[in-house]
């Protein structure tokens, strides 16, 4: 085994990329965690993942694709008045003062931290292994509101047998800012827990910092296997680095 990837829904793109090119990505194993509820096909229980992590040799790094979904939970759909916030505690210049409400940085950051800080499954896996551990960034958000609404309404039609649901989508700029805040908090978590944070591949971003259109999956929030291939390349590069560092002592 070259690397073990453990994750939630965003790990699916990596798994598809590995399956599509098994020679190039030979030895990369991807395991999707079983959820307490929802879609669990081809998933692995937490206890089994912890066992696998504990059995990794030091030269086989562990990659965690977890926690990168709260920016979508908090900021994908519009549920009331438009709002904005300062991306850092000390600089409010980036906030859109045309928004109906300007929220304190601490309030928005605190909503993320409440969930990210209680990452029990992640910590259980991380501390089960002697290997190097890397925390993968989630993909950046999609810029097109029309695309998101189209995919969301298709999902609702399936779930509710064609009944339309009145929803809106937040401004792209707000979604991007929420994702950037999430990334910064995940960097802090990685440093605190002895992991290395791996940013989203730069080539997957468009000129505005959103996910480039060719990397869209066929839903509102996820990336496709082409994006997964970019992450798989990052994994291969980091695997080579780990081996080189171990060899040099």
C-alpha positions as protocol buffer text, in pm:
chain_id: "A"
residue {
  index: 1
  type: UNK
  ca { x: 0 y: 0 z: 0 }
}
residue {
  index: 2
  type: UNK
  ca { x: 127 y: 348 z: -90 }
}
residue {
  index: 3
  type: UNK
  ca { x: -133 y: 550 z: 99 }
}
residue {
  index: 4
  type: UNK
  ca { x: -461 y: 514 z: 285 }
}
residue {
  index: 5
  type: UNK
  ca { x: -732 y: 772 z: 221 }
}
residue {
  index: 6
  type: UNK
  ca { x: -1022 y: 788 z: 465 }
}
residue {
  index: 7
  type: UNK
  ca { x: -1308 y: 1025 z: 414 }
}
residue {
  index: 8
  type: UNK
  ca { x: -1666 y: 1122 z: 378 }
}
residue {
  index: 9
  type: UNK
  ca { x: -1850 y: 1229 z: 63 }
}
residue {
  index: 10
  type: UNK
  ca { x: -1562 y: 1430 z: -89 }
}
residue {
  index: 11
  type: UNK
  ca { x: -1344 y: 1117 z: -93 }
}
residue {
  index: 12
  type: UNK
  ca { x: -1568 y: 968 z: -363 }
}
residue {
  index: 13
  type: UNK
  ca { x: -1399 y: 1174 z: -637 }
}
residue {
  index: 14
  type: UNK
  ca { x: -1060 y: 1038 z: -527 }
}
residue {
  index: 15
  type: UNK
  ca { x: -1191 y: 681 z: -522 }
}
residue {
  index: 16
  type: UNK
  ca { x: -1330 y: 718 z: -875 }
}
residue {
  index: 17
  type: UNK
  ca { x: -1001 y: 863 z: -1002 }
}
residue {
  index: 18
  type: UNK
  ca { x: -803 y: 575 z: -849 }
}
residue {
  index: 19
  type: UNK
  ca { x: -1042 y: 319 z: -996 }
}
residue {
  index: 20
  type: UNK
  ca { x: -1017 y: 480 z: -1341 }
}
residue {
  index: 21
  type: UNK
  ca { x: -635 y: 457 z: -1348 }
}
residue {
  index: 22
  type: UNK
  ca { x: -534 y: 164 z: -1125 }
}
residue {
  index: 23
  type: UNK
  ca { x: -183 y: 146 z: -1269 }
}
residue {
  index: 24
  type: UNK
  ca { x: -88 y: 508 z: -1209 }
}
residue {
  index: 25
  type: UNK
  ca { x: -249 y: 511 z: -865 }
}
residue {
  index: 26
  type: UNK
  ca { x: -156 y: 158 z: -765 }
}
residue {
  index: 27
  type: UNK
  ca { x: -142 y: 115 z: -389 }
}
residue {
  index: 28
  type: UNK
  ca { x: -373 y: 405 z: -299 }
}
residue {
  index: 29
  type: UNK
  ca { x: -661 y: 267 z: -93 }
}
residue {
  index: 30
  type: UNK
  ca { x: -971 y: 479 z: -38 }
}
residue {
  index: 31
  type: UNK
  ca { x: -1219 y: 401 z: 239 }
}
residue {
  index: 32
  type: UNK
  ca { x: -1541 y: 594 z: 289 }
}
residue {
  index: 33
  type: UNK
  ca { x: -1661 y: 605 z: 647 }
}
residue {
  index: 34
  type: UNK
  ca { x: -1996 y: 454 z: 735 }
}
residue {
  index: 35
  type: UNK
  ca { x: -2241 y: 720 z: 845 }
}
residue {
  index: 36
  type: UNK
  ca { x: -2496 y: 681 z: 1122 }
}
residue {
  index: 37
  type: UNK
  ca { x: -2764 y: 754 z: 866 }
}
residue {
  index: 38
  type: UNK
  ca { x: -2787 y: 816 z: 493 }
}
residue {
  index: 39
  type: UNK
  ca { x: -2599 y: 663 z: 200 }
}
residue {
  index: 40
  type: UNK
  ca { x: -2362 y: 388 z: 316 }
}
residue {
  index: 41
  type: UNK
  ca { x: -2298 y: 172 z: 9 }
}
residue {
  index: 42
  type: UNK
  ca { x: -1935 y: 49 z: -7 }
}
residue {
  index: 43
  type: UNK
  ca { x: -1855 y: 221 z: 321 }
}
residue {
  index: 44
  type: UNK
  ca { x: -1629 y: 110 z: 606 }
}
residue {
  index: 45
  type: UNK
  ca { x: -1717 y: 128 z: 978 }
}
residue {
  index: 46
  type: UNK
  ca { x: -1510 y: 358 z: 1197 }
}
residue {
  index: 47
  type: UNK
  ca { x: -1375 y: 67 z: 1404 }
}
residue {
  index: 48
  type: UNK
  ca { x: -1240 y: -101 z: 1090 }
}
residue {
  index: 49
  type: UNK
  ca { x: -1078 y: 222 z: 970 }
}
residue {
  index: 50
  type: UNK
  ca { x: -913 y: 271 z: 1310 }
}
residue {
  index: 51
  type: UNK
  ca { x: -774 y: -82 z: 1287 }
}
residue {
  index: 52
  type: UNK
  ca { x: -638 y: -18 z: 938 }
}
residue {
  index: 53
  type: UNK
  ca { x: -477 y: 308 z: 1049 }
}
residue {
  index: 54
  type: UNK
  ca { x: -311 y: 133 z: 1340 }
}
residue {
  index: 55
  type: UNK
  ca { x: -159 y: -128 z: 1110 }
}
residue {
  index: 56
  type: UNK
  ca { x: -3 y: 119 z: 863 }
}
residue {
  index: 57
  type: UNK
  ca { x: 373 y: 107 z: 824 }
}
residue {
  index: 58
  type: UNK
  ca { x: 552 y: 439 z: 888 }
}
residue {
  index: 59
  type: UNK
  ca { x: 625 y: 486 z: 516 }
}
residue {
  index: 60
  type: UNK
  ca { x: 253 y: 465 z: 428 }
}
residue {
  index: 61
  type: UNK
  ca { x: 91 y: 804 z: 494 }
}
residue {
  index: 62
  type: UNK
  ca { x: -269 y: 848 z: 601 }
}
residue {
  index: 63
  type: UNK
  ca { x: -487 y: 1107 z: 427 }
}
residue {
  index: 64
  type: UNK
  ca { x: -811 y: 1229 z: 586 }
}
residue {
  index: 65
  type: UNK
  ca { x: -1081 y: 1381 z: 367 }
}
residue {
  index: 66
  type: UNK
  ca { x: -1309 y: 1490 z: 647 }
}
residue {
  index: 67
  type: UNK
  ca { x: -1490 y: 1792 z: 797 }
}
residue {
  index: 68
  type: UNK
  ca { x: -1494 y: 1995 z: 475 }
}
residue {
  index: 69
  type: UNK
  ca { x: -1868 y: 2026 z: 442 }
}
residue {
  index: 70
  type: UNK
  ca { x: -1981 y: 2280 z: 701 }
}
residue {
  index: 71
  type: UNK
  ca { x: -1941 y: 2574 z: 462 }
}
residue {
  index: 72
  type: UNK
  ca { x: -2212 y: 2413 z: 250 }
}
residue {
  index: 73
  type: UNK
  ca { x: -2433 y: 2331 z: 546 }
}
residue {
  index: 74
  type: UNK
  ca { x: -2411 y: 2687 z: 678 }
}
residue {
  index: 75
  type: UNK
  ca { x: -2398 y: 2880 z: 353 }
}
residue {
  index: 76
  type: UNK
  ca { x: -2531 y: 2703 z: 44 }
}
residue {
  index: 77
  type: UNK
  ca { x: -2903 y: 2778 z: 68 }
}
residue {
  index: 78
  type: UNK
  ca { x: -3054 y: 3114 z: 147 }
}
residue {
  index: 79
  type: UNK
  ca { x: -3274 y: 3111 z: 453 }
}
residue {
  index: 80
  type: UNK
  ca { x: -3365 y: 3471 z: 518 }
}
residue {
  index: 81
  type: UNK
  ca { x: -3192 y: 3806 z: 482 }
}
residue {
  index: 82
  type: UNK
  ca { x: -2861 y: 3829 z: 299 }
}
residue {
  index: 83
  type: UNK
  ca { x: -2562 y: 3861 z: 530 }
}
residue {
  index: 84
  type: UNK
  ca { x: -2187 y: 3901 z: 524 }
}
residue {
  index: 85
  type: UNK
  ca { x: -1900 y: 3892 z: 771 }
}
residue {
  index: 86
  type: UNK
  ca { x: -1534 y: 3984 z: 813 }
}
residue {
  index: 87
  type: UNK
  ca { x: -1302 y: 3706 z: 706 }
}
residue {
  index: 88
  type: UNK
  ca { x: -1053 y: 3791 z: 982 }
}
residue {
  index: 89
  type: UNK
  ca { x: -1116 y: 3921 z: 1336 }
}
residue {
  index: 90
  type: UNK
  ca { x: -930 y: 4248 z: 1273 }
}
residue {
  index: 91
  type: UNK
  ca { x: -1020 y: 4341 z: 915 }
}
residue {
  index: 92
  type: UNK
  ca { x: -1378 y: 4413 z: 809 }
}
residue {
  index: 93
  type: UNK
  ca { x: -1281 y: 4578 z: 480 }
}
residue {
  index: 94
  type: UNK
  ca { x: -1377 y: 4267 z: 285 }
}
residue {
  index: 95
  type: UNK
  ca { x: -1733 y: 4259 z: 414 }
}
residue {
  index: 96
  type: UNK
  ca { x: -2009 y: 4362 z: 173 }
}
residue {
  index: 97
  type: UNK
  ca { x: -2180 y: 4650 z: 349 }
}
residue {
  index: 98
  type: UNK
  ca { x: -2473 y: 4627 z: 108 }
}
residue {
  index: 99
  type: UNK
  ca { x: -2579 y: 4306 z: 284 }
}
residue {
  index: 100
  type: UNK
  ca { x: -2882 y: 4328 z: 512 }
}
residue {
  index: 101
  type: UNK
  ca { x: -2678 y: 4206 z: 810 }
}
residue {
  index: 102
  type: UNK
  ca { x: -2307 y: 4214 z: 894 }
}
residue {
  index: 103
  type: UNK
  ca { x: -2222 y: 3937 z: 1138 }
}
residue {
  index: 104
  type: UNK
  ca { x: -1921 y: 3948 z: 1371 }
}
residue {
  index: 105
  type: UNK
  ca { x: -1631 y: 3728 z: 1265 }
}
residue {
  index: 106
  type: UNK
  ca { x: -1640 y: 3559 z: 1604 }
}
residue {
  index: 107
  type: UNK
  ca { x: -2002 y: 3450 z: 1558 }
}
residue {
  index: 108
  type: UNK
  ca { x: -1944 y: 3288 z: 1219 }
}
residue {
  index: 109
  type: UNK
  ca { x: -1610 y: 3136 z: 1317 }
}
residue {
  index: 110
  type: UNK
  ca { x: -1763 y: 3003 z: 1637 }
}
residue {
  index: 111
  type: UNK
  ca { x: -2036 y: 2821 z: 1444 }
}
residue {
  index: 112
  type: UNK
  ca { x: -1768 y: 2635 z: 1248 }
}
residue {
  index: 113
  type: UNK
  ca { x: -1543 y: 2574 z: 1546 }
}
residue {
  index: 114
  type: UNK
  ca { x: -1822 y: 2411 z: 1746 }
}
residue {
  index: 115
  type: UNK
  ca { x: -1835 y: 2130 z: 1489 }
}
residue {
  index: 116
  type: UNK
  ca { x: -1473 y: 2118 z: 1371 }
}
residue {
  index: 117
  type: UNK
  ca { x: -1340 y: 2117 z: 1727 }
}
residue {
  index: 118
  type: UNK
  ca { x: -1552 y: 1813 z: 1815 }
}
residue {
  index: 119
  type: UNK
  ca { x: -1404 y: 1595 z: 1542 }
}
residue {
  index: 120
  type: UNK
  ca { x: -1417 y: 1274 z: 1745 }
}
residue {
  index: 121
  type: UNK
  ca { x: -1396 y: 1031 z: 1451 }
}
residue {
  index: 122
  type: UNK
  ca { x: -1109 y: 1219 z: 1290 }
}
residue {
  index: 123
  type: UNK
  ca { x: -911 y: 1229 z: 1613 }
}
residue {
  index: 124
  type: UNK
  ca { x: -974 y: 862 z: 1682 }
}
residue {
  index: 125
  type: UNK
  ca { x: -833 y: 770 z: 1341 }
}
residue {
  index: 126
  type: UNK
  ca { x: -547 y: 1017 z: 1359 }
}
residue {
  index: 127
  type: UNK
  ca { x: -415 y: 893 z: 1695 }
}
residue {
  index: 128
  type: UNK
  ca { x: -446 y: 526 z: 1600 }
}
residue {
  index: 129
  type: UNK
  ca { x: -152 y: 547 z: 1358 }
}
residue {
  index: 130
  type: UNK
  ca { x: 224 y: 593 z: 1369 }
}
residue {
  index: 131
  type: UNK
  ca { x: 225 y: 719 z: 1011 }
}
residue {
  index: 132
  type: UNK
  ca { x: 231 y: 1074 z: 884 }
}
residue {
  index: 133
  type: UNK
  ca { x: -120 y: 1215 z: 868 }
}
residue {
  index: 134
  type: UNK
  ca { x: -243 y: 1470 z: 614 }
}
residue {
  index: 135
  type: UNK
  ca { x: -575 y: 1655 z: 624 }
}
residue {
  index: 136
  type: UNK
  ca { x: -711 y: 1719 z: 274 }
}
residue {
  index: 137
  type: UNK
  ca { x: -897 y: 2037 z: 190 }
}
residue {
  index: 138
  type: UNK
  ca { x: -1246 y: 2007 z: 50 }
}
residue {
  index: 139
  type: UNK
  ca { x: -1301 y: 2139 z: -304 }
}
residue {
  index: 140
  type: UNK
  ca { x: -1381 y: 2509 z: -334 }
}
residue {
  index: 141
  type: UNK
  ca { x: -1746 y: 2598 z: -395 }
}
residue {
  index: 142
  type: UNK
  ca { x: -1909 y: 2621 z: -735 }
}
residue {
  index: 143
  type: UNK
  ca { x: -1964 y: 2971 z: -868 }
}
residue {
  index: 144
  type: UNK
  ca { x: -2275 y: 2918 z: -1079 }
}
residue {
  index: 145
  type: UNK
  ca { x: -2599 y: 2972 z: -888 }
}
residue {
  index: 146
  type: UNK
  ca { x: -2797 y: 2847 z: -1189 }
}
residue {
  index: 147
  type: UNK
  ca { x: -2608 y: 2516 z: -1187 }
}
residue {
  index: 148
  type: UNK
  ca { x: -2656 y: 2472 z: -812 }
}
residue {
  index: 149
  type: UNK
  ca { x: -3029 y: 2548 z: -829 }
}
residue {
  index: 150
  type: UNK
  ca { x: -3076 y: 2310 z: -1122 }
}
residue {
  index: 151
  type: UNK
  ca { x: -2910 y: 2023 z: -937 }
}
residue {
  index: 152
  type: UNK
  ca { x: -3080 y: 2103 z: -609 }
}
residue {
  index: 153
  type: UNK
  ca { x: -3426 y: 2108 z: -761 }
}
residue {
  index: 154
  type: UNK
  ca { x: -3363 y: 1778 z: -938 }
}
residue {
  index: 155
  type: UNK
  ca { x: -3271 y: 1629 z: -603 }
}
residue {
  index: 156
  type: UNK
  ca { x: -3584 y: 1767 z: -441 }
}
residue {
  index: 157
  type: UNK
  ca { x: -3800 y: 1635 z: -723 }
}
residue {
  index: 158
  type: UNK
  ca { x: -3669 y: 1285 z: -663 }
}
residue {
  index: 159
  type: UNK
  ca { x: -3704 y: 1310 z: -289 }
}
residue {
  index: 160
  type: UNK
  ca { x: -4048 y: 1465 z: -284 }
}
residue {
  index: 161
  type: UNK
  ca { x: -4194 y: 1303 z: -601 }
}
residue {
  index: 162
  type: UNK
  ca { x: -4191 y: 1615 z: -812 }
}
residue {
  index: 163
  type: UNK
  ca { x: -4309 y: 1862 z: -551 }
}
residue {
  index: 164
  type: UNK
  ca { x: -4121 y: 2190 z: -590 }
}
residue {
  index: 165
  type: UNK
  ca { x: -3964 y: 2351 z: -287 }
}
residue {
  index: 166
  type: UNK
  ca { x: -3917 y: 2725 z: -262 }
}
residue {
  index: 167
  type: UNK
  ca { x: -3548 y: 2786 z: -189 }
}
residue {
  index: 168
  type: UNK
  ca { x: -3276 y: 3028 z: -284 }
}
residue {
  index: 169
  type: UNK
  ca { x: -2899 y: 3007 z: -311 }
}
residue {
  index: 170
  type: UNK
  ca { x: -2662 y: 3243 z: -134 }
}
residue {
  index: 171
  type: UNK
  ca { x: -2432 y: 3479 z: -319 }
}
residue {
  index: 172
  type: UNK
  ca { x: -2126 y: 3305 z: -468 }
}
residue {
  index: 173
  type: UNK
  ca { x: -1899 y: 3552 z: -289 }
}
residue {
  index: 174
  type: UNK
  ca { x: -2045 y: 3453 z: 47 }
}
residue {
  index: 175
  type: UNK
  ca { x: -2003 y: 3082 z: -26 }
}
residue {
  index: 176
  type: UNK
  ca { x: -1640 y: 3138 z: -121 }
}
residue {
  index: 177
  type: UNK
  ca { x: -1575 y: 3338 z: 193 }
}
residue {
  index: 178
  type: UNK
  ca { x: -1731 y: 3068 z: 412 }
}
residue {
  index: 179
  type: UNK
  ca { x: -1513 y: 2806 z: 244 }
}
residue {
  index: 180
  type: UNK
  ca { x: -1200 y: 3017 z: 297 }
}
residue {
  index: 181
  type: UNK
  ca { x: -1287 y: 3053 z: 666 }
}
residue {
  index: 182
  type: UNK
  ca { x: -1340 y: 2677 z: 691 }
}
residue {
  index: 183
  type: UNK
  ca { x: -1000 y: 2618 z: 529 }
}
residue {
  index: 184
  type: UNK
  ca { x: -827 y: 2843 z: 782 }
}
residue {
  index: 185
  type: UNK
  ca { x: -995 y: 2664 z: 1073 }
}
residue {
  index: 186
  type: UNK
  ca { x: -900 y: 2325 z: 931 }
}
residue {
  index: 187
  type: UNK
  ca { x: -538 y: 2444 z: 901 }
}
residue {
  index: 188
  type: UNK
  ca { x: -548 y: 2536 z: 1270 }
}
residue {
  index: 189
  type: UNK
  ca { x: -696 y: 2197 z: 1359 }
}
residue {
  index: 190
  type: UNK
  ca { x: -431 y: 2017 z: 1155 }
}
residue {
  index: 191
  type: UNK
  ca { x: -150 y: 2203 z: 1330 }
}
residue {
  index: 192
  type: UNK
  ca { x: -301 y: 2142 z: 1672 }
}
residue {
  index: 193
  type: UNK
  ca { x: -345 y: 1768 z: 1612 }
}
residue {
  index: 194
  type: UNK
  ca { x: -7 y: 1706 z: 1451 }
}
residue {
  index: 195
  type: UNK
  ca { x: -126 y: 1677 z: 1092 }
}
residue {
  index: 196
  type: UNK
  ca { x: -24 y: 1856 z: 772 }
}
residue {
  index: 197
  type: UNK
  ca { x: -294 y: 2041 z: 582 }
}
residue {
  index: 198
  type: UNK
  ca { x: -312 y: 1983 z: 205 }
}
residue {
  index: 199
  type: UNK
  ca { x: -478 y: 2270 z: 15 }
}
residue {
  index: 200
  type: UNK
  ca { x: -707 y: 2222 z: -280 }
}
residue {
  index: 201
  type: UNK
  ca { x: -506 y: 2182 z: -604 }
}
residue {
  index: 202
  type: UNK
  ca { x: -438 y: 2528 z: -744 }
}
residue {
  index: 203
  type: UNK
  ca { x: -511 y: 2417 z: -1100 }
}
residue {
  index: 204
  type: UNK
  ca { x: -868 y: 2326 z: -998 }
}
residue {
  index: 205
  type: UNK
  ca { x: -956 y: 2689 z: -919 }
}
residue {
  index: 206
  type: UNK
  ca { x: -1084 y: 2942 z: -1169 }
}
residue {
  index: 207
  type: UNK
  ca { x: -962 y: 3302 z: -1181 }
}
residue {
  index: 208
  type: UNK
  ca { x: -1208 y: 3402 z: -908 }
}
residue {
  index: 209
  type: UNK
  ca { x: -1103 y: 3124 z: -669 }
}
residue {
  index: 210
  type: UNK
  ca { x: -1406 y: 2898 z: -724 }
}
residue {
  index: 211
  type: UNK
  ca { x: -1401 y: 2540 z: -851 }
}
residue {
  index: 212
  type: UNK
  ca { x: -1338 y: 2549 z: -1227 }
}
residue {
  index: 213
  type: UNK
  ca { x: -1637 y: 2431 z: -1430 }
}
residue {
  index: 214
  type: UNK
  ca { x: -1463 y: 2124 z: -1575 }
}
residue {
  index: 215
  type: UNK
  ca { x: -1427 y: 1984 z: -1224 }
}
residue {
  index: 216
  type: UNK
  ca { x: -1799 y: 2003 z: -1135 }
}
residue {
  index: 217
  type: UNK
  ca { x: -1969 y: 1682 z: -1028 }
}
residue {
  index: 218
  type: UNK
  ca { x: -2334 y: 1638 z: -1118 }
}
residue {
  index: 219
  type: UNK
  ca { x: -2466 y: 1784 z: -795 }
}
residue {
  index: 220
  type: UNK
  ca { x: -2461 y: 2112 z: -606 }
}
residue {
  index: 221
  type: UNK
  ca { x: -2148 y: 2071 z: -394 }
}
residue {
  index: 222
  type: UNK
  ca { x: -1906 y: 1797 z: -499 }
}
residue {
  index: 223
  type: UNK
  ca { x: -1615 y: 1772 z: -742 }
}
residue {
  index: 224
  type: UNK
  ca { x: -1576 y: 1507 z: -1013 }
}
residue {
  index: 225
  type: UNK
  ca { x: -1310 y: 1239 z: -1077 }
}
residue {
  index: 226
  type: UNK
  ca { x: -1098 y: 1486 z: -1277 }
}
residue {
  index: 227
  type: UNK
  ca { x: -1061 y: 1681 z: -954 }
}
residue {
  index: 228
  type: UNK
  ca { x: -1002 y: 1352 z: -774 }
}
residue {
  index: 229
  type: UNK
  ca { x: -709 y: 1284 z: -1009 }
}
residue {
  index: 230
  type: UNK
  ca { x: -549 y: 1614 z: -908 }
}
residue {
  index: 231
  type: UNK
  ca { x: -577 y: 1517 z: -542 }
}
residue {
  index: 232
  type: UNK
  ca { x: -443 y: 1168 z: -620 }
}
residue {
  index: 233
  type: UNK
  ca { x: -138 y: 1336 z: -773 }
}
residue {
  index: 234
  type: UNK
  ca { x: -90 y: 1535 z: -453 }
}
residue {
  index: 235
  type: UNK
  ca { x: -110 y: 1209 z: -258 }
}
residue {
  index: 236
  type: UNK
  ca { x: 155 y: 1047 z: -480 }
}
residue {
  index: 237
  type: UNK
  ca { x: 388 y: 1346 z: -438 }
}
residue {
  index: 238
  type: UNK
  ca { x: 348 y: 1346 z: -61 }
}
residue {
  index: 239
  type: UNK
  ca { x: 403 y: 970 z: -45 }
}
residue {
  index: 240
  type: UNK
  ca { x: 734 y: 1017 z: -228 }
}
residue {
  index: 241
  type: UNK
  ca { x: 829 y: 1297 z: 10 }
}
residue {
  index: 242
  type: UNK
  ca { x: 753 y: 1085 z: 317 }
}
residue {
  index: 243
  type: UNK
  ca { x: 965 y: 798 z: 186 }
}
residue {
  index: 244
  type: UNK
  ca { x: 1252 y: 1034 z: 107 }
}
residue {
  index: 245
  type: UNK
  ca { x: 1239 y: 1192 z: 453 }
}
residue {
  index: 246
  type: UNK
  ca { x: 1235 y: 853 z: 623 }
}
residue {
  index: 247
  type: UNK
  ca { x: 1528 y: 732 z: 411 }
}
residue {
  index: 248
  type: UNK
  ca { x: 1735 y: 1039 z: 501 }
}
residue {
  index: 249
  type: UNK
  ca { x: 1670 y: 982 z: 870 }
}
